[in-house]
Amino acid sequence: MTMRVPWVALCVVLVLVLGGAQVSMAAITCNALQLSPCATAITSSTKPTPMCCSKLKEQRPCLCKYLKDPKLQKFINSPNAKKVATTCGTPFPRC
């Protein structure tokens, strides 16, 4: 089972890369790839890293846009993603 996590994380990163939206919003650029430091925490219920929390806070204004993307929504709207947001002190948006 320890070999499974890297493959799952890799798949999540690939989905983020292939489906990553890049849209300018005020002072932030929406890019789902920026959330890749959170992939392990989202897919394996491990504690998010400080880098993950930083990127999540940075990309928070973009989460509703990501939720509308069929390629990303199952990761962004997962129970683990919501736990990561809570752990990072970043309220999950209501879209």
Backbone hydrogen bonds in HBPLUS format (Angstrom, degrees):
<---DONOR---> <-ACCEPTOR-->    atom                        ^
c    i                          cat <-CA-CA->   ^        H-A-AA   ^      H-
h    n   atom  resd res      DA  || num        DHA   H-A  angle D-A-AA Bond
n    s   type  num  typ     dist DA aas  dist angle  dist       angle   num
A0004-ARG N   A0001-MET O   3.09 MM   3  5.20 144.2  2.23 101.7 112.1     1
A0008-VAL N   A0004-ARG O   2.99 MM   4  6.25 159.6  2.03 157.4 163.9     2
A0009-ALA N   A0005-VAL O   2.83 MM   4  6.01 168.7  1.84 162.1 165.2     3
A0010-LEU N   A0006-PRO O   2.86 MM   4  5.98 154.2  1.92 142.4 149.9     4
A0011-CYS N   A0007-TRP O   2.94 MM   4  6.17 155.5  2.00 145.6 151.8     5
A0012-VAL N   A0008-VAL O   2.95 MM   4  6.26 156.4  2.00 151.8 158.2     6
A0013-VAL N   A0009-ALA O   2.95 MM   4  6.21 162.7  1.98 151.7 156.2     7
A0014-LEU N   A0010-LEU O   2.90 MM   4  6.16 157.5  1.95 149.3 155.7     8
A0015-VAL N   A0011-CYS O   2.92 MM   4  6.18 156.9  1.97 148.5 154.6     9
A0016-LEU N   A0012-VAL O   2.88 MM   4  6.15 157.5  1.93 150.4 157.1    10
A0017-VAL N   A0013-VAL O   2.81 MM   4  6.07 152.9  1.89 149.6 157.4    11
A0018-LEU N   A0014-LEU O   2.82 MM   4  5.98 171.7  1.82 155.0 157.4    12
A0019-GLY N   A0015-VAL O   2.81 MM   4  5.74 151.7  1.89 144.9 153.0    13
A0020-GLY N   A0016-LEU O   2.77 MM   4  5.08 106.5  2.31 131.2 141.9    14
A0023-VAL N   A0030-CYS O   3.21 MM   7  5.10 133.3  2.44 120.1 132.9    15
A0030-CYS N   A0023-VAL O   2.88 MM   7  5.10 172.7  1.89 148.0 145.9    16
A0025-MET N   A0028-ILE O   2.78 MM   3  5.25 166.5  1.80 176.3 175.7    17
A0028-ILE N   A0025-MET O   2.68 MM   3  5.25 166.9  1.69 154.1 153.8    18
A0034-GLN N   A0031-ASN O   2.85 MM   3  5.69 157.7  1.90 126.2 132.2    19
A0035-LEU N   A0032-ALA O   2.97 MM   3  5.59 162.1  2.00 117.5 123.1    20
A0036-SER N   A0033-LEU O   3.02 MM   3  5.43 164.6  2.04 118.7 120.6    21
A0038-CYS N   A0035-LEU O   2.85 MM   3  5.55 159.8  1.89 124.5 131.5    22
A0039-ALA N   A0036-SER O   3.07 MM   3  5.17 165.1  2.09 111.2 116.0    23
A0042-ILE N   A0038-CYS O   2.91 MM   4  6.08 157.2  1.96 161.5 168.6    24
A0043-THR N   A0039-ALA O   2.95 MM   4  6.06 156.3  2.00 150.4 156.7    25
A0044-SER N   A0040-THR O   2.91 MM   4  5.74 138.3  2.08 147.2 155.5    26
A0045-SER N   A0041-ALA O   3.18 MM   4  5.14 127.2  2.48 128.6 131.1    27
A0053-CYS N   A0049-THR O   3.04 MM   4  6.43 164.3  2.07 156.7 159.6    28
A0054-SER N   A0050-PRO O   2.93 MM   4  6.13 157.8  1.98 147.7 154.0    29
A0055-LYS N   A0051-MET O   2.94 MM   4  6.14 165.1  1.96 153.0 156.4    30
A0056-LEU N   A0052-CYS O   2.82 MM   4  6.00 156.4  1.87 154.3 161.8    31
A0057-LYS N   A0053-CYS O   2.98 MM   4  6.14 161.4  2.02 148.8 152.8    32
A0058-GLU N   A0054-SER O   3.01 MM   4  6.23 152.9  2.09 142.8 151.0    33
A0059-GLN N   A0055-LYS O   2.86 MM   4  6.03 152.7  1.94 148.6 155.3    34
A0060-ARG N   A0056-LEU O   2.91 MM   4  5.79 112.2  2.38 140.3 155.2    35
A0062-CYS N   A0059-GLN O   2.79 MM   3  5.37 153.7  1.86 123.1 132.1    36
A0063-LEU N   A0060-ARG O   3.12 MM   3  5.32 160.8  2.16 112.4 118.0    37
A0065-LYS N   A0062-CYS O   3.00 MM   3  5.34 119.3  2.38 107.7 122.6    38
A0066-TYR N   A0062-CYS O   3.02 MM   4  6.37 154.0  2.09 152.6 160.9    39
A0067-LEU N   A0063-LEU O   2.83 MM   4  6.08 146.8  1.94 148.2 157.8    40
A0068-LYS N   A0065-LYS O   3.21 MM   3  5.32 139.3  2.38  97.6 108.6    41
A0069-ASP N   A0066-TYR O   3.06 MM   3  5.19 149.8  2.16 102.6 111.9    42
A0072-LEU N   A0069-ASP O   2.96 MM   3  5.42 142.5  2.10 114.3 124.8    43
A0073-GLN N   A0069-ASP O   2.85 MM   4  5.74 156.2  1.91 168.7 176.0    44
A0075-PHE N   A0072-LEU O   2.97 MM   3  5.62 141.8  2.12 120.8 131.0    45
A0076-ILE N   A0072-LEU O   3.06 MM   4  6.21 166.9  2.08 156.4 160.6    46
A0077-ASN N   A0073-GLN O   2.88 MM   4  5.61 155.5  1.94 144.8 150.9    47
A0078-SER N   A0075-PHE O   3.48 MM   3  5.31 166.7  2.50 100.7 102.8    48
A0082-LYS N   A0078-SER O   3.13 MM   4  6.50 154.6  2.19 151.5 158.3    49
A0083-LYS N   A0079-PRO O   2.97 MM   4  6.28 147.7  2.07 144.7 154.1    50
A0084-VAL N   A0080-ASN O   2.87 MM   4  6.13 154.7  1.93 148.4 155.2    51
A0085-ALA N   A0081-ALA O   2.98 MM   4  6.24 160.2  2.02 146.8 151.8    52
A0086-THR N   A0082-LYS O   3.00 MM   4  6.22 157.9  2.05 144.4 150.1    53
A0087-THR N   A0083-LYS O   2.83 MM   4  6.03 166.0  1.84 153.7 157.7    54
A0088-CYS N   A0084-VAL O   2.90 MM   4  6.07 149.5  1.99 149.1 157.6    55
A0090-THR N   A0085-ALA O   2.85 MM   5  5.02 163.7  1.88 160.2 155.6    56
A0089-GLY N   A0086-THR O   2.99 MM   3  5.04 153.4  2.06 102.5 111.0    57
